[in-house]
Each structure stands twice: as structure tokens, then as C-alpha cells.
Amino acid sequence: MELYQFTIHELQDKIKNGDVTATQITASVFSRIEAVEDRVHAYIRLMKDDAFAAAARADADIKQGRLKPLSGIPIALKDIVCTRGVATTCGSHILHNFVPPYNATVVEKLLEAGAIFVGKANMDEFAMGSSTETSYFGPTRNPWDLERIPGGSSGGSAAAVAADECIASIGSDTGGSIRQPAALCGVVGMKPTYGRVSRFGLIAFASSLDQIGPFTKDVEDCAVMMNVLAGYDPRESTSVNADVPDYRQFLGRDIRGWKIGIPREYVVEGIDPEISASLKNAMAVMENAGAKCVDVSLPHTPYCVATYYIIAPAEASSNLARYDGVRYGFRAPETRELLDMYQKTRMQGFGAEVKRRIMIGTYALSAGYYDAYYKKASQVRTLIRKDFEEAFRQCDVLMTPTTPTPAFKIGEKTDDPLQMYLSDIFTISANLAGIPGISVPGGFTQGGLPIGIQFLGGPFEEGKLIQIASAFEKNANLEKRRPAL
Amino acid sequence: MKISAKEVEYVAHLARLAITEEEKEKFTAQLNDILLYIDQLNELNTDGVEPTSHAISVTNAFREDKILDSIGTQASLANAPDARGDFFRVPKVID
């Protein structure tokens, strides 16, 4: 086995025992990148020099007995989190040359934990997409089938972990952008509770929905990453000042007697039969582990996508008003006056999907339409939130498929935005309700494509999710496979 | 039709987006599809339902009124497409 194939906790054990150095791990990951990156295209930018310098520092630390939670661990960052002195593009032409003057809080926390940054991972432009095809820098390919999409918007972060081009990575999730690509790439991805992880330095898409979280190779690594990422940040006004448990304590704990709710609205027509079969299998696994699967209802589920496609674009149209060619980023050349400069900069700087969402959002917020769209959607959001509150009175966690289908072909849905939006049908509700969710590998289709199982919990119950996901991982006994790259 | 080509043009102006004739046509069709889909929200009676703006509510995130470090003028200007001295330069606003 090569070093790049191991998990965080396995590599940390090897470092502890003096078997490997941070520099050796980093070299292994970069040799893997050299071998596969031209086919996968997980990264917008590699940070090779920085990475080896960080590895040397980590090795010096380790020699002096200072082993931090992520010492010597190569990690990829979605190109939506600001890195001081390293271009942060958000997958967009309009920010192609933006070099942040500060680090995001999660970047500071990862650095403090000893992490080594491999590079900035590819993504849908401004995180708007479910396939990573809207990136200005070209699509990322699914390591399990290079003709297919890796999911999105954090497709680069998911593919980098699946292809062993890093050990773990950071993504952001506004409507499923961590859980959906994690499912389609066969890795673990967690969207924490709204307010659990600081978003200071995360480029904003939809501020009432955005949340940062990790991609990892297994559930134990997810707990390790959450221990580093979670916590209050006075620089972020929606960050919640609540205690952070040691998430590792939830690993391997018994789930006997737990009630797992299966929302009947998620077992709908149109869902791929192999995905339904994997959910049935997951229910059997959990019953065998001593849990009880119960039928629950989230009656407003059919309205989640419509609600989301008002709220997210409305907030995006407002957040993206700042890209005007004045303070940073791209400015259209040769313009006559200020208005002309704004309009041409935004026309040339944004891609089609971003423009489409700015248009929907601007329309929904414009005079005369606000009540019919934004206010209505915000009210339905309350009903969706209450559905979950009611469901969690009847069960400990919810279990659903993460996606309605396995990874689709590149180009298959690019001409039909609505079809693309519907690929997030099972993940959007958690963002609207603000609750945490985790996607874990749940097997493969006959064609060899990964399938994800999603667990959802009440606010700040990430520990419970780690407990159940770890129980599922242990009891499902899934065959260990690697993509044939 | 939920939205006409003329309204699409108006919304593009509000959003400060210059759009081509081709884009206008495409957006009109796509926005109609999306808005028709969104219409299903009207099946629900939401009379008296409080809107949710943030799912996990935090109010008044105040801090002590103390001056903290900021990044400074030069770092703030470093990404500007056009800067001179301590200012961002833009094309003329008034003729």
C-alpha cells in the first residue's frame, strides 16, 4: 500500500511510531497527483512549494514531540475558502486573480492543527451547481468513471479524496454540495449544523444556508476533522457559542435501541432501483446492529427544491452584488462610464448558471414580487423546519439515500437547469432546516458507481451522526474498493 | 408566461448584467420553467406562518466596542483592477 492511500488516523499512528515523516507523506500524495490529476482535474491550483515547506515544519515539530491532530496530513481546500497570499477564485472568471489578504478561520484552525495544504480544489462557479461543470476552469471528472461528473459543487474536494490526491479535504454545503459529491465519489462528507463551523473567510453564496464541512475516507477521520473545525468564532456573527464535544468519543459506540426514521417521502418514484435497494440493505444492517427502523413523515418534502430555488438565488443575488470590478477581481476593459463598466464586468465575469441564479433572485426580490416569492418561500421553510422537529420527536436520527441516482454523465444535464436542481432533492432540506447531515458510502451499483447513505440529526447532534455512521460503516462490511485510475 | 422577455431585460438591468439577445431568449424560457416549478408553493396555505430567515437563530451578535487590527489601506487596494494612491479608480460617473 502507498502512503497516499491511508487515512488520517492511520498516518498519524505511523508518524507516532516513527515509521514515516510528513515529508514522505507529502511526497507520496504529490506523486499520486502527478499520476492521475490530468485525468481527474480535482484542483484549480496546487500549492506544492508551500506543502513541502509545511511538511518540513511538521517534521521539526514531530521531532520535538509535538504531534498535533493533523500533523503531516495533506489536505485540499475548496477554492471558496480564503487563503492568504494564494489565489482564491471560487471557480469564477470574475475572481480568477483574487489573492485574499487574510485566511478563513477554518484555514487558521487547520494550520494550527498541523495540516499541510495540497491545493485549492475545483468547484462549480460560486458553488452554484451539482456537477462541478460550471467551473470557469473546466469540469472535474469522477475517479470511478471519468465520463461522469463527481457531483458538486464541491466536486474537486470529493474527487481529490476518492482519487487519493489528498488525505482529506474541505468543502462547503449550501444545498448538498458536500453530501451529494461525497455520495457520488464514494467518500464520507459531513455538513455540520448551521453555526457550528465558522464561515469567516468563506466566499458567500446563500448566507442563511452555507456551511463548511469535511470530506474524509472514513468516519473516524470525519470525527478528527470535526474536532479541528467546530467551534465559536467571534468574527462570524452567525457562529453559535455552544460546547463542542470530542467527536471521537462517539466512534464505535453501541446504537442498540436507537430509532432510525425512514422518511416515507424520500422513497419516491423516479429514484434509481439500485439506490432503493441500497437503502433497504442499510435498514437491514442497522436492524442487525440493534436499531429499529421506523416510518416517519416529512410532509413538505415535495416543496423543498422550489423553496430552495427562491431562497438561495435571492440571497446569492444580494451577495454577488459586490462583484462590480471596483475593489478586486476582473474588470471589463474599455468601458465608457461606471454603469457600462458594472454591466460589462458582470456579463463577462460570470458564467451562465451564476447569471441565471442572479436573475431568479433579483426577480424574486424585486418590487411587487417579494411577498409572492421570497416571503412565501421563507414561510414554507418554517413548515419544512417543523417537519423535522416533529420527526425527531419520533426517532433519534433519519436515514435516507443521499442522491436519487448515481453519478450522471458529463453534459447530460447542462442544458436543463431544473433537472440539475432536482439531483439535490434529498440534501436541500437539511440546509433549509439548518440541521447536520452526513453521507457515508453505502455500496456500489452493478456498473461500479458509488452509492451514498445519508443520516440527518437534530441541531448540534453531529456526535450522534458520527456514532450512527460509524456503526453503519462497521456493520455494513462493505467491500473495500478503489477507483481504477 | 410567468415572465416576458421585456421583464427579463428589466431584471437584468436591476442586476447590472448586460445580456445578449441570445441570452435574453434563453433566460426567458429557462426562468419561465423554473418559476412555473416554483408555483407549486402556492398549493400550501401559509396564512399566519412566521417566515424563517435563519434556521438556527442567533440575535444581537455584539462584541465589545474596541478597536482591533485591520488589514490596512495598501492590502485593501492590492487586488484593485485600478488603484491610484489611497483610492480605487473607476470610469467617470457623470458626463
Interface residues (C-beta under 8 A of the other chain):
Chain A: N97 F98 V99 P101 Y102 T193 Y194 G195 S208 P234 S237 T238 S239 V240 H300 P302 Y303 V305 A306 T307 Y309 I310 S317 A321 D324 G325 V326 R327 Y328 G329 F330 R331 T335 R336 E337 L338 L339 D340 M341 Y342 Q343 K344 R346 M347 F350 A352 K355 R356 I358 M359 I360 T362 Y363 S366 Y373 K375 K376 A377 S378 Q379 V380 R381 T382 L383 R385 P417 L418 Y421 L432 A433 G434 I435 P459
Chain B: I3 E7 V8 V11 A12 L14 A15 R16 L17 A18 I19 E23 F27 Q30 L31 D33 I34 L35 Y37 I38 Q40 L41 N42 L44 T46 V49 E50 P51 T52 S53 H54 A55 I56 V58 A61 R63 I71 A75 S76 A78 N79 A80 P81 D82 F88 V90 P91 K92 V93 D95
